[in-house]
Amino acid sequence: MTHIVFLDAGSMGDTDLSVLQLPKCQLQCFDSTAPQQVAERLADADIAIVNKVVLNQSILQALPQLKLICVAATGVNNIDLSAAAQLGIKVCHVRGYANTTVPQHAIALLLGLTNQISNYQQTLARGEWSQSSHFCLHSHPLTELDGKCFVVVGYGALGQATAGLAAAFGMRVLISEHAGARECREGRVSFDEALRQADVLSLHCPLNKDTLHLLNRETLALLPNGAMVINTARGDLIDEAALLNELKTGRLSAGLDVLSTEPPAASHILLQHARPNLLITPHIGWATPEARRRMSGQLRDNIAAFLAGHSLRQL
């Protein structure tokens, strides 16, 4: 009997996970798992499913029975891939399940900023429209997207889909080359030059040692006044203290679906004060019911392929 353990199944919301119950397998799901519980809960596991639970070298070394890690996400920065390879543990992830929903959410954040949705909702709650001497209010300036420059950092499936939506609004799309690249591939512009032209900067790249704090004090300073930063990828792509400084001056605005720590502490610096130029959502851009069903189907297929001796979406 193959023992499958899903350590943070609660991250899937109300998704029906019975699809993961394969023949001759025992499925055990935990709503969430604290770091000190990981080794104990995986002690007898042949296959681990994790979304954001960290599996580092010390944990993996303590799990001689573990044969496969299935990541319920595309990003795998929570897994020590080198340690897994050394220990002979296969790692697979899911791909493409959110190719429609994440771009949709990125544009929703952008429209929330340009059309001041949240800010105008607050004016209504304060009764300001009812007190207006005109049929409308002009208390928050609107921004038209047509003709603006939309810069994509990370031009995989999500970046391409988001760029397509931006183009539908009449935006001019620029594709950024990797930061620090010596040469630019055809159709791309250097990272620094892309930032200098960006009216909107949308992040879709993975988090790794090369992209940690990709946006920091120096690179944020390259953005034009009034530029908008959209991040639906990973929180640590941005130095949040540096971003906060720019938000305080009003020079930039930001729409974020991710933060450096999730869930964030109530004391997180970006949660301390409501700011008209900042929108934050709780990492839900990936999580439509349709996307979660596609993900659970891929997880099942990954496990079934492994049990059959095949490789599917392995890293």
PyMOL commands that set and color helices and strands:
alter all, ss='L'
color gray80, all
select helices_A, chain A and resi 9-12+17-20+35-41+57-61+81-86+101-114+117-125+157-168+191-197+217-220+235-237+240-249+269-271+289-307
alter helices_A, ss='H'
color red, helices_A
select strands_A, chain A and resi 2-6+25-29+47-50+68-71+90-92+149-153+172-175+200-203+228-231+253-256+278-280
alter strands_A, ss='S'
color yellow, strands_A
deselect
rebuild
show_as cartoon
